Amino acid sequence: MENLNILTLGAAAGGGAGSYTMIIFIIILFVGMYFISIRPQKKQQQKRQEMLKQMSKGDKVVTLGGIKGTIESIDRDSKEVVVDCDGIYLTFDLNFIRKATSADNVKESTTKNAPKKVEPAEEAKKQPADDSAKEAKSEATAEKPAEETKTDDTKSDSSDK
């Protein structure tokens, strides 16, 4: 019994400064966890809620299951979305939408990615230049073997002497 009292007295006498550092360490740990996991998750949820609020008829969507389609109608009271998937109308819960792209963004992106049309007159101008470049390359390659044969002949002549 005396040994137990001695241990508790020793811990109480020397543990005063250590308990404050332990409490500070635990507080720092909780603050770090907040900034590492909780805060980014809240930002992501806010961004998702904003996306769901901005959805409107005609927007392109992708569901959590990977189904792609166009929004036909939205009922925000019952939180349902009707999606047109190539003529098949499917009803989903509003939270089942993974990604939504507004119809305006879809039109802009398709015009940016469209290939530029080249007029036939411009193509005709470019072709002769390409042909002359090909001819110059073929002439250069034809001259190289002739030069190589000369060097081989001169080498054999010098070895004969």
C-alpha positions as a Markdown table, in Angstrom:
| # | Residue | x | y | z |
|---|---|---|---|---|
| 1 | Met | 0.0 | 0.0 | 0.0 |
| 2 | Glu | 2.9 | 2.3 | 0.8 |
| 3 | Asn | 4.4 | 1.6 | -2.6 |
| 4 | Leu | 1.2 | 2.7 | -4.3 |
| 5 | Asn | 1.2 | 6.0 | -2.4 |
| 6 | Ile | 4.8 | 6.7 | -3.2 |
| 7 | Leu | 4.2 | 6.1 | -6.9 |
| 8 | Thr | 1.2 | 8.5 | -7.0 |
| 9 | Leu | 3.0 | 11.2 | -5.1 |
| 10 | Gly | 6.0 | 10.9 | -7.4 |
| 11 | Ala | 3.7 | 11.2 | -10.5 |
| 12 | Ala | 1.9 | 14.2 | -9.0 |
| 13 | Ala | 5.1 | 16.0 | -8.1 |
| 14 | Gly | 6.9 | 15.6 | -11.5 |
| 15 | Gly | 4.0 | 15.3 | -13.9 |
| 16 | Gly | 2.6 | 18.9 | -13.6 |
| 17 | Ala | 4.6 | 20.3 | -16.6 |
| 18 | Gly | 4.2 | 17.1 | -18.6 |
| 19 | Ser | 0.4 | 17.2 | -18.4 |
| 20 | Tyr | 0.3 | 20.7 | -19.9 |
| 21 | Thr | 2.5 | 19.6 | -22.9 |
| 22 | Met | 0.3 | 16.5 | -23.4 |
| 23 | Ile | -2.8 | 18.7 | -23.5 |
| 24 | Ile | -1.2 | 21.1 | -25.9 |
| 25 | Phe | -0.1 | 18.2 | -28.1 |
| 26 | Ile | -3.6 | 16.8 | -28.2 |
| 27 | Ile | -5.0 | 20.2 | -29.1 |
| 28 | Ile | -2.5 | 20.6 | -32.0 |
| 29 | Leu | -3.4 | 17.1 | -33.1 |
| 30 | Phe | -7.1 | 17.9 | -33.4 |
| 31 | Val | -6.4 | 21.2 | -35.2 |
| 32 | Gly | -4.2 | 19.4 | -37.7 |
| 33 | Met | -6.9 | 16.8 | -38.3 |
| 34 | Tyr | -9.4 | 19.5 | -38.9 |
| 35 | Phe | -7.3 | 21.2 | -41.6 |
| 36 | Ile | -6.2 | 17.9 | -43.2 |
| 37 | Ser | -9.5 | 16.0 | -43.4 |
| 38 | Ile | -12.6 | 17.9 | -42.2 |
| 39 | Arg | -12.2 | 21.3 | -43.9 |
| 40 | Pro | -11.4 | 19.9 | -47.4 |
| 41 | Gln | -14.4 | 17.6 | -47.2 |
| 42 | Lys | -16.7 | 20.5 | -46.3 |
| 43 | Lys | -15.4 | 22.5 | -49.2 |
| 44 | Gln | -16.0 | 19.6 | -51.6 |
| 45 | Gln | -19.6 | 19.2 | -50.3 |
| 46 | Gln | -20.3 | 22.9 | -50.8 |
| 47 | Lys | -19.0 | 22.7 | -54.3 |
| 48 | Arg | -21.2 | 19.7 | -55.1 |
| 49 | Gln | -24.3 | 21.4 | -53.6 |
| 50 | Glu | -23.6 | 24.5 | -55.7 |
| 51 | Met | -23.3 | 22.2 | -58.8 |
| 52 | Leu | -26.6 | 20.6 | -58.0 |
| 53 | Lys | -28.3 | 23.9 | -57.5 |
| 54 | Gln | -27.1 | 25.3 | -60.9 |
| 55 | Met | -28.3 | 22.3 | -62.9 |
| 56 | Ser | -31.0 | 23.1 | -65.4 |
| 57 | Lys | -32.9 | 21.5 | -68.3 |
| 58 | Gly | -30.6 | 20.7 | -71.2 |
| 59 | Asp | -27.4 | 20.2 | -69.2 |
| 60 | Lys | -25.2 | 17.2 | -69.8 |
| 61 | Val | -24.8 | 14.9 | -66.8 |
| 62 | Val | -23.0 | 11.8 | -65.8 |
| 63 | Thr | -24.5 | 9.6 | -63.0 |
| 64 | Leu | -22.6 | 7.7 | -60.3 |
| 65 | Gly | -23.2 | 4.6 | -62.4 |
| 66 | Gly | -21.5 | 6.2 | -65.5 |
| 67 | Ile | -24.7 | 6.8 | -67.5 |
| 68 | Lys | -24.4 | 9.9 | -69.6 |
| 69 | Gly | -27.4 | 11.9 | -70.8 |
| 70 | Thr | -29.2 | 15.2 | -70.9 |
| 71 | Ile | -31.4 | 16.6 | -68.2 |
| 72 | Glu | -35.1 | 16.5 | -69.3 |
| 73 | Ser | -36.6 | 17.8 | -66.1 |
| 74 | Ile | -35.7 | 18.5 | -62.4 |
| 75 | Asp | -38.1 | 18.3 | -59.5 |
| 76 | Arg | -36.2 | 19.9 | -56.6 |
| 77 | Asp | -39.0 | 19.2 | -54.1 |
| 78 | Ser | -38.8 | 15.5 | -54.5 |
| 79 | Lys | -35.1 | 15.6 | -55.4 |
| 80 | Glu | -35.5 | 13.8 | -58.7 |
| 81 | Val | -34.0 | 14.3 | -62.1 |
| 82 | Val | -35.3 | 12.8 | -65.4 |
| 83 | Val | -32.3 | 12.1 | -67.7 |
| 84 | Asp | -32.7 | 11.6 | -71.5 |
| 85 | Cys | -30.2 | 8.9 | -72.6 |
| 86 | Asp | -30.6 | 8.7 | -76.4 |
| 87 | Gly | -34.4 | 8.6 | -76.2 |
| 88 | Ile | -34.6 | 6.5 | -73.0 |
| 89 | Tyr | -35.9 | 8.6 | -70.1 |
| 90 | Leu | -34.5 | 7.5 | -66.7 |
| 91 | Thr | -35.4 | 9.0 | -63.3 |
| 92 | Phe | -32.7 | 9.4 | -60.8 |
| 93 | Asp | -32.3 | 10.8 | -57.3 |
| 94 | Leu | -30.7 | 14.3 | -57.4 |
| 95 | Asn | -27.8 | 13.1 | -55.3 |
| 96 | Phe | -27.1 | 10.3 | -57.9 |
| 97 | Ile | -25.6 | 12.9 | -60.3 |
| 98 | Arg | -21.8 | 12.8 | -60.3 |
| 99 | Lys | -21.0 | 15.6 | -62.8 |
| 100 | Ala | -23.0 | 18.2 | -64.6 |
| 101 | Thr | -21.9 | 20.4 | -67.5 |
| 102 | Ser | -24.1 | 23.3 | -68.6 |
| 103 | Ala | -25.3 | 23.3 | -72.1 |
| 104 | Asp | -23.5 | 26.6 | -72.8 |
| 105 | Asn | -20.1 | 25.0 | -71.9 |
| 106 | Val | -20.8 | 22.0 | -74.1 |
| 107 | Lys | -21.4 | 24.2 | -77.2 |
| 108 | Glu | -18.3 | 26.2 | -76.5 |
| 109 | Ser | -16.1 | 23.2 | -76.1 |
| 110 | Thr | -17.3 | 21.6 | -79.3 |
| 111 | Thr | -16.5 | 24.7 | -81.4 |
| 112 | Lys | -13.0 | 24.9 | -79.8 |
| 113 | Asn | -12.2 | 21.3 | -80.6 |
| 114 | Ala | -13.6 | 21.4 | -84.2 |
| 115 | Pro | -10.9 | 21.0 | -86.9 |
| 116 | Lys | -10.2 | 24.0 | -89.0 |
| 117 | Lys | -11.3 | 23.7 | -92.6 |
| 118 | Val | -8.7 | 24.2 | -95.2 |
| 119 | Glu | -9.8 | 25.5 | -98.6 |
| 120 | Pro | -8.8 | 23.5 | -101.7 |
| 121 | Ala | -6.9 | 26.4 | -103.2 |
| 122 | Glu | -4.6 | 26.5 | -100.1 |
| 123 | Glu | -4.0 | 22.8 | -100.3 |
| 124 | Ala | -3.1 | 23.1 | -104.0 |
| 125 | Lys | -0.5 | 25.8 | -103.1 |
| 126 | Lys | 1.0 | 23.6 | -100.4 |
| 127 | Gln | 1.4 | 20.4 | -102.5 |
| 128 | Pro | 3.9 | 21.7 | -105.0 |
| 129 | Ala | 6.1 | 22.9 | -102.2 |
| 130 | Asp | 6.0 | 19.5 | -100.6 |
| 131 | Asp | 6.8 | 17.8 | -104.0 |
| 132 | Ser | 9.9 | 20.0 | -104.5 |
| 133 | Ala | 11.1 | 19.2 | -101.0 |
| 134 | Lys | 10.7 | 15.5 | -101.7 |
| 135 | Glu | 12.6 | 15.8 | -105.0 |
| 136 | Ala | 15.5 | 17.7 | -103.2 |
| 137 | Lys | 15.7 | 14.9 | -100.6 |
| 138 | Ser | 15.7 | 12.2 | -103.3 |
| 139 | Glu | 18.5 | 14.0 | -105.2 |
| 140 | Ala | 20.6 | 14.3 | -102.0 |
| 141 | Thr | 20.3 | 10.6 | -101.3 |
| 142 | Ala | 21.1 | 9.8 | -104.9 |
| 143 | Glu | 24.4 | 11.8 | -104.7 |
| 144 | Lys | 25.6 | 10.2 | -101.4 |
| 145 | Pro | 26.0 | 6.7 | -102.8 |
| 146 | Ala | 28.0 | 8.0 | -105.7 |
| 147 | Glu | 30.3 | 9.8 | -103.3 |
| 148 | Glu | 30.7 | 6.7 | -101.2 |
| 149 | Thr | 31.7 | 4.6 | -104.2 |
| 150 | Lys | 34.4 | 7.2 | -105.1 |
| 151 | Thr | 35.8 | 7.0 | -101.6 |
| 152 | Asp | 35.8 | 3.2 | -101.8 |
| 153 | Asp | 37.7 | 3.3 | -105.1 |
| 154 | Thr | 40.3 | 5.7 | -103.8 |
| 155 | Lys | 40.8 | 3.5 | -100.7 |
| 156 | Ser | 41.4 | 0.5 | -102.9 |
| 157 | Asp | 43.8 | 2.5 | -105.1 |
| 158 | Ser | 45.9 | 3.6 | -102.1 |
| 159 | Ser | 46.0 | 0.1 | -100.7 |
| 160 | Asp | 47.2 | -1.3 | -104.0 |
| 161 | Lys | 50.3 | 1.0 | -104.1 |
